[in-house]
Amino acid sequence: MHIPDGYLSPATCAVTWAAALPLWAVALRKVRAKLDETTLPYIASLTALSFVIMMFNIPIPGGTSGHAVGAVLLAILFGPWVAFAAVSMALLVQALLFGDGGVTTFAANALGMAAAGSFVGYWVFGALRRWRFAPFAAGYAGMAASSVVIAFLLGLQPHIAVDAQGKPLYFPFDLATTMTALVGAHLLFFAPVEGLFTQLGYTFLRRIEPELTKESA
Amino acid sequence: MRGRRALYALLALLIMLVPLGLLSPDPAWGEWEESFYEKALGFVPEGIAKASGWHAPLPDYSVPGLGEVGGYYLSALLGVGVIAALFWLIGRGLKRGRG
Protein backbone atom coordinates (compact mmCIF):
# COMPACT_ATOMS: atom_id res chain seq x y z
CA MET A 1 0.00 0.00 0.00
CA HIS A 2 3.03 2.30 -0.04
CA ILE A 3 2.43 4.57 -3.05
CA PRO A 4 5.74 5.17 -4.88
CA ASP A 5 6.85 8.46 -6.47
CA GLY A 6 5.38 8.98 -9.93
CA TYR A 7 2.08 7.23 -9.20
CA LEU A 8 0.07 10.32 -8.24
CA SER A 9 -0.35 13.51 -10.27
CA PRO A 10 1.36 16.63 -8.89
CA ALA A 11 -2.09 18.08 -8.11
CA THR A 12 -2.99 15.03 -6.02
CA CYS A 13 0.33 15.25 -4.20
CA ALA A 14 -0.24 18.94 -3.49
CA VAL A 15 -3.75 18.35 -2.12
CA THR A 16 -2.60 15.49 0.11
CA TRP A 17 0.30 17.56 1.50
CA ALA A 18 -2.06 20.49 2.11
CA ALA A 19 -4.40 18.19 4.01
CA ALA A 20 -1.69 16.39 5.97
CA LEU A 21 0.43 19.33 7.14
CA PRO A 22 -2.17 20.88 9.48
CA LEU A 23 -3.07 17.40 10.76
CA TRP A 24 0.59 16.75 11.62
CA ALA A 25 0.75 20.09 13.40
CA VAL A 26 -2.21 19.12 15.59
CA ALA A 27 -0.79 15.62 16.09
CA LEU A 28 2.55 16.96 17.34
CA ARG A 29 0.77 19.09 19.91
CA LYS A 30 -1.25 16.08 21.09
CA VAL A 31 1.88 13.93 21.23
CA ARG A 32 3.61 16.48 23.43
CA ALA A 33 0.69 16.35 25.85
CA LYS A 34 0.63 12.53 25.93
CA LEU A 35 4.36 11.81 26.15
CA ASP A 36 5.93 11.26 29.53
CA GLU A 37 8.38 8.85 31.07
CA THR A 38 5.77 6.09 31.28
CA THR A 39 4.22 6.39 27.84
CA LEU A 40 7.33 7.14 25.77
CA PRO A 41 8.85 3.63 25.86
CA TYR A 42 5.49 2.12 24.89
CA ILE A 43 4.83 4.52 22.06
CA ALA A 44 8.40 4.10 20.84
CA SER A 45 8.28 0.31 20.85
CA LEU A 46 4.84 0.21 19.21
CA THR A 47 6.14 2.56 16.51
CA ALA A 48 9.10 0.25 15.95
CA LEU A 49 6.70 -2.70 15.88
CA SER A 50 4.63 -0.94 13.23
CA PHE A 51 7.77 -0.46 11.13
CA VAL A 52 8.71 -4.15 11.42
CA ILE A 53 5.17 -5.46 10.90
CA MET A 54 5.01 -3.67 7.56
CA MET A 55 8.05 -5.71 6.48
CA PHE A 56 6.07 -8.95 6.77
CA ASN A 57 4.69 -9.23 3.27
CA ILE A 58 1.95 -11.80 3.18
CA PRO A 59 1.41 -13.49 -0.18
CA ILE A 60 -2.22 -13.88 -1.23
CA PRO A 61 -3.94 -15.58 -4.18
CA GLY A 62 -3.84 -13.52 -7.35
CA GLY A 63 -0.13 -12.85 -7.40
CA THR A 64 0.13 -9.99 -4.97
CA SER A 65 1.05 -9.45 -1.36
CA GLY A 66 0.35 -7.03 1.45
CA HIS A 67 0.90 -6.37 5.12
CA ALA A 68 -0.64 -5.13 8.36
CA VAL A 69 0.26 -1.69 9.71
CA GLY A 70 -0.09 -1.78 13.50
CA ALA A 71 -1.69 1.68 13.67
CA VAL A 72 -4.90 0.67 15.44
CA LEU A 73 -3.27 -0.76 18.58
CA LEU A 74 -1.47 2.56 19.05
CA ALA A 75 -4.74 4.41 18.41
CA ILE A 76 -6.81 2.58 21.01
CA LEU A 77 -4.05 2.78 23.63
CA PHE A 78 -2.83 6.35 23.13
CA GLY A 79 -5.43 8.01 20.95
CA PRO A 80 -5.65 8.46 17.17
CA TRP A 81 -3.46 11.58 17.01
CA VAL A 82 -0.53 9.85 18.69
CA ALA A 83 -1.00 6.84 16.40
CA PHE A 84 -1.14 9.11 13.34
CA ALA A 85 2.13 10.81 14.33
CA ALA A 86 3.87 7.55 15.27
CA VAL A 87 2.94 5.64 12.11
CA SER A 88 3.83 8.72 10.03
CA MET A 89 7.30 8.49 11.57
CA ALA A 90 7.61 4.81 10.62
CA LEU A 91 6.45 5.63 7.06
CA LEU A 92 8.97 8.48 6.82
CA VAL A 93 11.84 6.16 7.78
CA GLN A 94 10.61 3.65 5.18
CA ALA A 95 10.43 6.28 2.44
CA LEU A 96 13.73 8.03 3.17
CA LEU A 97 15.95 5.07 4.00
CA PHE A 98 14.41 2.22 2.04
CA GLY A 99 12.46 3.83 -0.79
CA ASP A 100 9.30 2.04 0.41
CA GLY A 101 6.69 4.61 -0.56
CA GLY A 102 7.67 7.81 -2.32
CA VAL A 103 8.67 11.15 -0.91
CA THR A 104 6.20 13.19 -3.00
CA THR A 105 3.54 10.64 -2.02
CA PHE A 106 4.51 10.54 1.66
CA ALA A 107 1.53 12.72 2.64
CA ALA A 108 -0.85 10.44 0.71
CA ASN A 109 0.57 7.35 2.36
CA ALA A 110 0.36 8.97 5.78
CA LEU A 111 -3.28 10.00 5.22
CA GLY A 112 -4.14 6.45 4.19
CA MET A 113 -2.12 4.14 6.37
CA ALA A 114 -1.56 6.39 9.39
CA ALA A 115 -4.57 8.77 9.62
CA ALA A 116 -7.50 6.78 8.23
CA GLY A 117 -6.48 3.60 10.02
CA SER A 118 -5.91 5.31 13.36
CA PHE A 119 -9.08 7.39 13.41
CA VAL A 120 -11.49 4.78 12.07
CA GLY A 121 -9.97 2.11 14.32
CA TYR A 122 -10.28 4.41 17.32
CA TRP A 123 -13.93 5.27 16.57
CA VAL A 124 -14.92 1.66 16.03
CA PHE A 125 -13.23 0.63 19.25
CA GLY A 126 -15.05 3.43 21.08
CA ALA A 127 -18.41 2.33 19.70
CA LEU A 128 -17.92 -1.35 20.56
CA ARG A 129 -15.74 -1.12 23.64
CA ARG A 130 -17.90 -3.40 25.77
CA TRP A 131 -17.56 -6.22 23.30
CA ARG A 132 -14.75 -8.76 23.78
CA PHE A 133 -13.66 -8.55 20.22
CA ALA A 134 -13.78 -4.77 19.90
CA PRO A 135 -9.99 -4.60 19.29
CA PHE A 136 -10.29 -7.07 16.41
CA ALA A 137 -13.18 -5.13 14.88
CA ALA A 138 -11.25 -1.88 15.30
CA GLY A 139 -8.14 -3.28 13.63
CA TYR A 140 -10.24 -4.73 10.82
CA ALA A 141 -12.14 -1.50 10.21
CA GLY A 142 -9.05 0.67 10.45
CA MET A 143 -7.19 -1.38 7.88
CA ALA A 144 -10.21 -1.43 5.58
CA ALA A 145 -10.45 2.37 5.83
CA SER A 146 -6.75 2.72 4.99
CA SER A 147 -7.18 0.64 1.87
CA VAL A 148 -10.18 2.71 0.76
CA VAL A 149 -8.19 5.97 1.00
CA ILE A 150 -5.15 4.57 -0.83
CA ALA A 151 -7.31 2.90 -3.50
CA PHE A 152 -9.27 6.11 -4.02
CA LEU A 153 -6.13 8.22 -4.51
CA LEU A 154 -4.61 5.68 -6.92
CA GLY A 155 -7.81 4.94 -8.84
CA LEU A 156 -8.57 8.62 -9.27
CA GLN A 157 -5.46 9.17 -11.40
CA PRO A 158 -6.60 7.90 -14.85
CA HIS A 159 -9.77 9.96 -14.43
CA ILE A 160 -7.89 13.22 -13.86
CA ALA A 161 -4.53 12.90 -15.63
CA VAL A 162 -4.27 11.64 -19.22
CA ASP A 163 -2.16 12.79 -22.17
CA ALA A 164 -3.44 14.05 -25.54
CA GLN A 165 -4.11 10.48 -26.72
CA GLY A 166 -6.02 9.63 -23.57
CA LYS A 167 -3.22 7.54 -22.11
CA PRO A 168 -2.95 7.73 -18.34
CA LEU A 169 0.06 9.71 -17.14
CA TYR A 170 0.25 8.27 -13.65
CA PHE A 171 -1.37 5.27 -12.01
CA PRO A 172 -3.30 3.73 -14.94
CA PHE A 173 -6.08 1.61 -13.42
CA ASP A 174 -9.46 3.23 -12.85
CA LEU A 175 -11.41 3.64 -9.62
CA ALA A 176 -13.59 0.56 -10.04
CA THR A 177 -10.64 -1.74 -10.78
CA THR A 178 -8.42 -0.32 -8.07
CA MET A 179 -11.12 -0.26 -5.40
CA THR A 180 -12.11 -3.84 -6.14
CA ALA A 181 -8.58 -5.19 -6.16
CA LEU A 182 -7.08 -3.24 -3.29
CA VAL A 183 -10.04 -2.97 -0.90
CA GLY A 184 -11.09 -6.54 -1.68
CA ALA A 185 -7.68 -7.92 -0.82
CA HIS A 186 -7.65 -5.96 2.42
CA LEU A 187 -11.14 -6.98 3.52
CA LEU A 188 -10.29 -10.62 2.91
CA PHE A 189 -6.69 -10.87 4.08
CA PHE A 190 -4.83 -7.93 5.57
CA ALA A 191 -7.65 -6.39 7.64
CA PRO A 192 -8.10 -9.69 9.54
CA VAL A 193 -4.35 -9.73 10.19
CA GLU A 194 -4.44 -6.18 11.56
CA GLY A 195 -7.50 -7.16 13.62
CA LEU A 196 -5.71 -10.17 15.06
CA PHE A 197 -2.59 -8.16 15.90
CA THR A 198 -4.73 -5.48 17.59
CA GLN A 199 -6.75 -8.03 19.55
CA LEU A 200 -3.72 -10.00 20.77
CA GLY A 201 -1.69 -6.89 21.57
CA TYR A 202 -4.53 -5.24 23.46
CA THR A 203 -5.59 -8.33 25.42
CA PHE A 204 -2.01 -9.11 26.35
CA LEU A 205 -1.13 -5.57 27.43
CA ARG A 206 -4.31 -5.27 29.44
CA ARG A 207 -3.46 -8.43 31.34
CA ILE A 208 0.10 -7.51 32.27
CA GLU A 209 -0.14 -3.72 32.37
CA PRO A 210 -3.71 -2.76 33.34
CA GLU A 211 -2.68 0.86 33.94
CA LEU A 212 -1.93 1.30 30.27
CA THR A 213 -5.37 0.28 29.05
CA LYS A 214 -7.32 2.04 31.78
CA GLU A 215 -8.09 5.05 29.65
CA SER A 216 -9.44 2.99 26.78
CA ALA A 217 -11.29 0.35 28.82
CA MET B 1 7.44 -2.38 33.38
CA ARG B 2 6.50 -5.96 32.53
CA GLY B 3 4.55 -4.75 29.54
CA ARG B 4 7.53 -2.80 28.34
CA ARG B 5 9.82 -5.79 28.55
CA ALA B 6 7.24 -7.93 26.78
CA LEU B 7 7.02 -5.44 23.92
CA TYR B 8 10.80 -5.36 23.57
CA ALA B 9 10.81 -9.17 23.49
CA LEU B 10 8.07 -9.19 20.84
CA LEU B 11 10.04 -6.67 18.79
CA ALA B 12 13.19 -8.80 19.04
CA LEU B 13 11.22 -11.89 18.03
CA LEU B 14 9.70 -10.18 14.99
CA ILE B 15 13.10 -8.88 13.92
CA MET B 16 14.45 -12.43 14.14
CA LEU B 17 11.56 -13.68 12.02
CA VAL B 18 11.68 -10.82 9.54
CA PRO B 19 13.06 -12.90 6.61
CA LEU B 20 9.59 -14.51 6.55
CA GLY B 21 8.53 -11.23 5.01
CA LEU B 22 10.57 -12.18 1.96
CA LEU B 23 8.64 -15.39 1.32
CA SER B 24 6.31 -13.67 -1.08
CA PRO B 25 7.84 -13.29 -4.52
CA ASP B 26 4.93 -11.03 -5.49
CA PRO B 27 4.85 -7.28 -5.05
CA ALA B 28 1.93 -5.50 -3.43
CA TRP B 29 -0.98 -4.72 -5.76
CA GLY B 30 -0.08 -1.48 -7.50
CA GLU B 31 3.62 -1.60 -6.62
CA TRP B 32 4.81 -3.28 -9.80
CA GLU B 33 8.02 -3.06 -11.77
CA GLU B 34 7.85 -1.03 -14.95
CA SER B 35 7.95 -4.23 -17.00
CA PHE B 36 4.51 -5.09 -15.58
CA TYR B 37 2.98 -1.96 -17.11
CA GLU B 38 4.75 -2.65 -20.38
CA LYS B 39 3.14 -6.09 -20.48
CA ALA B 40 -0.30 -5.17 -19.14
CA LEU B 41 -0.83 -1.89 -21.00
CA GLY B 42 1.72 -1.91 -23.78
CA PHE B 43 3.33 1.21 -22.32
CA VAL B 44 4.64 2.60 -19.08
CA PRO B 45 2.69 5.66 -17.91
CA GLU B 46 4.87 8.71 -18.37
CA GLY B 47 4.78 9.84 -14.77
CA ILE B 48 5.85 6.41 -13.56
CA ALA B 49 8.61 6.06 -16.16
CA LYS B 50 9.96 9.50 -15.39
CA ALA B 51 9.47 9.40 -11.64
CA SER B 52 12.40 11.16 -10.23
CA GLY B 53 12.87 12.16 -6.72
CA TRP B 54 14.47 10.62 -3.75
CA HIS B 55 17.13 7.93 -4.12
CA ALA B 56 16.90 5.90 -0.95
CA PRO B 57 20.27 4.65 0.30
CA LEU B 58 18.96 1.11 0.87
CA PRO B 59 16.26 0.58 -1.77
CA ASP B 60 13.80 -2.24 -1.08
CA TYR B 61 15.45 -3.05 2.24
CA SER B 62 18.56 -4.32 0.50
CA VAL B 63 22.11 -3.67 1.63
CA PRO B 64 24.86 -3.67 -0.99
CA GLY B 65 27.19 -6.63 -0.50
CA LEU B 66 24.74 -8.56 1.65
CA GLY B 67 22.37 -11.23 0.42
CA GLU B 68 18.63 -10.76 0.40
CA VAL B 69 18.13 -12.19 3.89
CA GLY B 70 21.13 -10.42 5.42
CA GLY B 71 20.06 -7.14 3.90
CA TYR B 72 16.50 -7.54 5.16
CA TYR B 73 17.77 -8.30 8.68
CA LEU B 74 20.08 -5.32 8.71
CA SER B 75 17.32 -3.07 7.32
CA ALA B 76 14.95 -4.14 10.10
CA LEU B 77 17.62 -3.45 12.73
CA LEU B 78 18.53 -0.13 11.17
CA GLY B 79 14.91 1.04 10.86
CA VAL B 80 14.17 0.10 14.47
CA GLY B 81 17.44 1.74 15.54
CA VAL B 82 16.57 5.00 13.79
CA ILE B 83 13.09 5.04 15.37
CA ALA B 84 14.58 4.30 18.81
CA ALA B 85 17.13 7.10 18.34
CA LEU B 86 14.41 9.56 17.31
CA PHE B 87 12.35 8.73 20.39
CA TRP B 88 15.46 8.99 22.57
CA LEU B 89 16.03 12.50 21.21
CA ILE B 90 12.36 13.37 21.74
CA GLY B 91 12.58 12.11 25.31
CA ARG B 92 15.69 14.15 25.98
CA GLY B 93 14.10 17.25 24.53
CA LEU B 94 11.03 16.64 26.66
CA LYS B 95 13.07 16.38 29.86
CA ARG B 96 14.97 19.53 29.04
CA GLY B 97 11.78 21.39 28.21
CA ARG B 98 10.23 20.43 31.54
CA GLY B 99 13.31 20.52 33.74
Interface residues (C-beta under 8 A of the other chain):
Chain A: M1 H2 I3 P4 D5 G6 Y7 S9 R32 L35 D36 E37 L40 P41 Y42 I43 A44 S45 L46 T47 A48 L49 F51 V52 I53 M55 F56 N57 I58 P59 G62 G63 T64 S65 G66 H67 M89 A90 V93 Q94 A95 L96 L97 F98 G99 D100 G102 V103 T104 L154 A161 D163 K167 P168 L169 Y170 F171 P172 F173 T178 A181 L182 A185 F204 L205 I208 E209 L212
Chain B: R2 G3 R4 A6 L7 Y8 L10 L11 L14 I15 L17 V18 L20 G21 L22 L23 S24 P25 D26 P27 A28 W29 G30 E31 Y37 L41 F43 P45 E46 G47 I48 A49 K50 A51 S52 G53 W54 H55 A56 P57 L58 P59 D60 Y61 Y72 S75 A76 L78 G79 V80 V82 I83 A84 L86 F87 I90 G91 L94
